[in-house]
Amino acid sequence: MSDYYSKFLDIIHSEKNKYKGAGFIFYEKNGNDLHFLLGLSNQNKNKQTLSIFGGAREKKDINPLYTAIRETFEELFNIVPPGLDLFLIQIQNKVDDYSIIEKIFVKSSNEICYIANINILNLFLEHLIYQNAEWTFKGKHSWNEYNNKINLFINDRILKNNQKINNGINEVRKIFLIHWNIINDNIKNEMPIIINKKEYYLKDNLSKYLQDNIIIDIINKNII
């Protein structure tokens, strides 16, 4: 049995048996230079941790992609806008035609991950603009001004002081683009990631999401 067919069966098996959770891995690629978008947890400030954008399945979730979309809006944009069923169809098309998003089964965890170029976030922003979603962060810009300017959004994406986690909102304090070499070093040596002289750690063995074969596969692709 080929590796591809085996992974395909794993995905089907996972979804039939009530997947536990789902999320997105967003990356930025320039030539062979690769960065991943990670969020700083708003919990346990004694050991600050970075993770991808995802979480546990909820009863209302239609499928793994819906879970991943909902969690991304909650954790990355700090909001759950209306119209997620329609947005799901739009993103599903990107999964089905392999144009921007790829779907992987995370072995031994019963989780689904979607690997996506960071530019896909412009679709999330367009949905927020269409829904006239309220901006809740520290930045002075509107959703419109962030469209096609992801790095500007990253710089401004900071919670106000003392905002507490509530129903999935305020789980992520800040977001960072981090080079994959730094992530690999952290996984292999269990060393902290140093950003502006502060120490951060990767959450829950991130290596299960960012295995070498996934990273190499992304490097070899030319996804816009």
N, C-alpha and C positions, 0 to 999 in steps of 0.2 A: 504494500500500500504506500503510495507517495506521501511525502510530508504534507503537501498541499491538501490532499484529500483527507488525510488524517485530521488536520486542523479544522477542515470544513465540518467533519463529523463531530469534532469536539464542540464546535460552536452550536450546532443543532442540539446536541445532547445537553449542553449547558442551559439553553433557552427553554427546552422542554421541561427541565427539572428545576424551574423557578430560580433563575440566576439570583445571586445575592446582591450584586451591585454593579454599577457601570460608571464610566467617566471618560473624560477627554484628556489626551496628551497633545498639547499644542507645541509646535516647534517652529523655529525660524531658521531658514537655510540660505546661506550665501556661498555658492561654490561648495567646498568641503567643510565650511565653517558652520557649525550647528549649535543652536541654543534651544533650551527648553523653558517653557513658561511654568513657573511654580508659584504657589501661594503660601504665604506665611500664616500659620495657624494663630487664631485669637485665643487659643487655650494654652495652659501650661507655659507661662512666660519664662519660667526658670530654665527650661530647655526648649528653645524656640525651634519649631520644626517646619519644614517645607514639604509640600506634597502637590500631586496633580489635582485636577478639578473633577471630583466625582464623589460618590457616596452610596449608601444603601438604597435598595429598592423600597418604594412605598406602594401601598395597595392601589393607589390611583394610577400608577405608572403603567402605560400601555405595553411597553417593550423596553429592552436595554437602552436603545437610542433615546427614548423619552426620558429615562432616568438620567442619562448623561447630559442631555440638554437642560433639564430642570436643575440639576446640580451645578452646571456651569453658570446658569443665570443666578442661582443662589450665591455661589461661592465667589465667582469672578466679578459679576456685576451687582451683587448684593440686592437682588430684586427677583421676584417671580412675576413676570408680566402676563396678561391674558393672551389667549390665542396660541398656546403652545401646541395644540393639535395641528393647526395649520402650519406652524413653523416646523413641526416634526416632518411633515410631508416634504417641505422644501429641503431640509437637511438630508432626509432619506434618499432623495435623488442623487445627492453628492456621494452617498455611500454606495448606492447601486451602480453608478457609472464609474466609480473609482477615480473621479476627477480630482478630488481634494482629500477625501477622508478614506481611511482604511480601517477595517474592523479586525480585532484580534481577540482570541480567547486566552485568558490568563490562566495558565496551567495550575491545577491543584487549588484554585481559589474560587472557582465558579463565578468569576467576574468577567465582564466584557469591557474592553477598552477600544476607543476610537482614536486613531493617530491622525492628526489634522494639521495642515499648514496654518500658521497663525493668521493668515489672511482670511480664513473662514470666519474669524471673529467680526469682520465687517457685516456679515449676514446677521449676526446677533445684534449688532449695533443698529442696523436698519430696522430690525423688528422693534427694538426699544424706541426708535424715532417714530415709527408708524403707530405704536401704542401710546405715544406721548408719556413714556415712563418717567417718573420723577428721579432726578439726580440726587443721590444721598451721600456723596463722598466729599472730600475736602476741596477738590478742584473747582476752578471757576468756570470751566468749560461745559457746554451742553453736549448731549449725545451726538448732535449733528457735527460739532466741531471735532469729535474724536473719530468720525467715520474716515477710513483710510489713513488714520494717524494713530496706529496702535501704540507706538512708543510714547506718544503724548499721554494716552490713557494710562499706560503703565506708570508713568511718573506721577500722575495725579491720583492713582487708585490707592488712597490711604484712608482708613477709617478715622473718624473723629475719636478723641480720647474717651475711654471708659464706655464705649459701646459694647453692650453685652449680647451674647449669642441668644437668638430667639427664633424658634421654628425654622432653622436652617439659614437664617440671615445673620450677618456679622461673624461668620465662621472664619473668614480670611481677613487679616489686617492690612496686608500689602502684597504686591506681586513683583516677581523678579524674572528677568531673562537670564539664565545661567548656562554657561558653556558646558557642553557634554563632557569635556575632559575633567572639569572640576567635579561634576557629578560622578563620573567613573572613579576618580580618586577617592571620593567620599565613600562610595559603596565598597571599594576594595580594601581601604585602610581604616574605615570607620572614623575618619577625621572630619572636623567641622568645616563647613563652607564659610569663608570669611568674606563679608560684605561690609564695606565702610567700617572696618575694624570690629564688627560684631560677629559672633559665632552663631551659625545656624546648622541644623542637622536634617537629614532626609528622613521622612516618616515611613514607618512600616515597610522596611526593606524595599525601597523603590526599584531595586534591581529586577524584581519580578515584572515590572512594567518596561524598564529600559534595558533589556538584555542586549548584548553585543550585536546579535543578528538583527535586531530591530533598528539599532542605531546605524549600522552599516547599510541596511536596506534604505533608510531615509537619505543617507549621504549619496547613494547611487541613483536616487530619483531626482528628476527635474520638475518638481511640482511648483506651480506659480502661486 
